[in-house]
Structure formats: structure tokens, C-alpha cells
Amino acid sequence: MEHNPSQLVSKPFIGNLYGNINRVYHLIFFIIGISLGIVATLCYNSLSLNLQAFLYPVMTPLTTLLPPPPPLTFSSSSLITKSNSNSTELRTSLMHNMTDQELFLKASMESGIQDFPNKAIPKVAFMFLAKGALPLAPLWENFFKGHEGFYSIYLHQHPSFNETLPKDSVFYGRKVPSQPVFWGTSSMIDAEKRLLSNALMDLSNQRFVLLSEACIPLFGFKTIYGYIMNSSLSFLGSFDDPTKAGRGRYNPKMRPVINITDWRKGSQWFEVDRELAIHIVSDTKYYSIFRHYCLPPCYGDEHYFATFVHMMYPELNSNRSLTWVDWSRGGPHPRRYGRGDITYEFLNQIRNGSTCVYNGNTTNICFLFARKFHPSTLKPLLRVSPLLHGIGP
């Protein structure tokens, strides 16, 4: 039987040939698919790594980028670095409409030392009790210069006193709502509690110094700040004076709340920590007795704080003042110093001419401030102050 050449390849053979070709195509496509998958995976991983590196770079802990916070305590010889702008005192008005009773109550509920933030900078509140202007202000301006953030300033002046100060003055906007003050009356106590209460509103104020317009600093800011901040006690004069000017001012009508054995005398120019300041502004019991029964020749500002702290919180007090005053001439007022009295030797004698106990150790640095200095002493004080280890720029 003859065969047509086109019929020499059988149908089964052709079918097998097509099947093999399809399998080859499938294999090729499979290999191509795997290759594309591998390439795509590598590209994706590379792109992902680059994207992560762009969006999420290796992070350095924030604490290693920022400088460590300043320590909360400073030795009297250590340097104090200037704080950042967030720590500086807000230069805003302190005026408000609260009555004394409202103010004292609000201050009594303020947080104490235990609530002070660990990384915050503690400040010293310098509270000036003055009739009007501060004639020695330029000396204090030099004293505070360069130490913003480590202090606050509060001025209690007669309510009718108005003074235009430049905005760059440390005293600008630091006047608190005030009332008239009369020497020898309970209005002196009111004014001092008013200053304390206003200063307590700022939690960063941890120590409080009461000064007058006739006070001067005896050391530079760093020394005074370190001395105060490192102290374990407050500095409020309190002693038993058996003379007519001491126990002789006691009124028996104060019994039984205050007995004559509790009666103490001391300088009104004190320095207290936050805990004791809150106790003072919180008191109404002992203050009301003094207001009714301590009348001239009993002077409340010389006895109220000394007696109250002695009776209630003696463990918090050193029983001495940081402000030097000369009572050697006697009389109701201390000696006043004028232009001709200002010499380096005189001021250095005040600084180092006494001995006292500081944190359990004997020291010859007992006074950080002094009074009473007449306005005429300003120029000689500005000349002498650079010699006194940093009172000035």
C-alpha cells in the first residue's frame, strides 16, 4: 500500500511532539517566573531597607543629646551656669485682686519642697520691703546680672508709689499688691506675710530672703546662692532676751497659748525655706494673739516670727539671721552708715569678723547681707564691691 509523504508522520507522534513543546514552554515560563520573583524580592528588600533608612534613621537616645540638668545643690565655691530661657523668670506683672486672707489661704495650700521637680532649678526669692524707691538698686542690678533663672524678685512698696523702670531692669514688673506699712505695728507682719505668700506662688522658689531698701549684699551671687541652698536649716533670729526690751514686752494676756517662757525676740530680716514659709503664712492662731496683745512698746515684727517658729518648728531653724545690723549704740534703731563709712576693710570685717555654726560646722561666714546703708553710699559701694569677690559684673 502506497503512502502519501504527508502522511508519513503519524498522529500519535505529532501529539507527543506538541506535548513536549508545551512542557518546554511551561518550564521556560516557570524559570522566568522564579527569576522575576527573585529579582523582585531583592529589589523590594533593597528598596525597603533604603526607605527605612530614610524614614527611620538610627535614633540616638534624647538624653544623650541634651546636656545634663544642673545639680540641685551648689557648694559656696562652685560655679553656677546660666540657665536656659525656659528657666528664666517671667517678666510679667504680679498684680492681683486677692485680699490678704484669700492670698494667705491660697499660699498655705501651695506645694512644698517634696513636690519640687527633680530636674528643675531651685530659685531664691529676694523680697524687698521698702517704703518707695530702692536707692541702692544699681548695686543689686550688678549683683543679679548673669544669674537669670536662679532668683526671683518681689517688691512691697507703698501702694501710692509709682516708678517707671526700664524693661531690662531686674525690678521691672516685680511689685506685689501692697498696703500701707507703719513701723511698730502688725502691718509690718502683714507686709512680710504678703511677700512670702506672693513668692510661694512660684513653685521654683525654694528659699526666701527678706530685705529692705537699706540692705546690701556682702558676697557675690554664687557664694550667697550656694550658702543658702546648701543649708539644712532656715535663718531666723530667735533668742530669749530677759531684759525690758525682750521679756519686758510680753503681755500676760497671751496666756495660756503663749507663755513668757515661750517668748522670743529676733531680727525681722530672715531667710526661710519653702516648708517654713508655708507654715508661717498658714498661721492664724498665734498671729491673731500678737495682733491683739503685742502693741507698742511691743513690736510684733521683732517677736512674732521668733516666738512662733521657736514654739512650733524649732528643728527647722538655726536661730540666727543672715543680715548684719549694728545695735551697739542702743536705741530703737540700728546704726546707719553713710558715704564716709564705706571701705573695703569695713565691709570685709563684717564678712569675716564673726563665728557661727553652719550645717554643724563652725565658720566665719555668718552674714550674707548688711544694713542700714544711706543712699549716699551707692557710689563708694560700687567702687568697693569688685574687691569683695564678685559683687558686680
Secondary structure, DSSP 4 states (H G I P E B T S, - for coil): ----GGGSS-HHHHHHHHHHHHHHHHHHHHHHHHHHHHHHHHHHHHHHHHHHHHHSPPPPPHHHHSPPPPPS---TTS--PPP-GGGSPP---------HHHHHHHHHTS--GGGS-TTSPPEEEEEEE-SS--TTHHHHHHHHTT-TTSEEEEEE--TT------TTSTTTT-BPP-----TTSTHHHHHHHHHHHHHHTSTTEEEEEEEETT-EESS-HHHHHHHHHT-SSBB---B---STTTGGG--GGGTTTS-GGG--B--S--EEEHHHHHHHHH--HHHHHHHHH--TTS-HHHHHHHHHHHHH-GGGB-S--SEE---TT-SSS---B-GGG--HHHHHHHHHS--EEETTEEES---SEE--B-GGGHHHHHHHGGGTTSS--
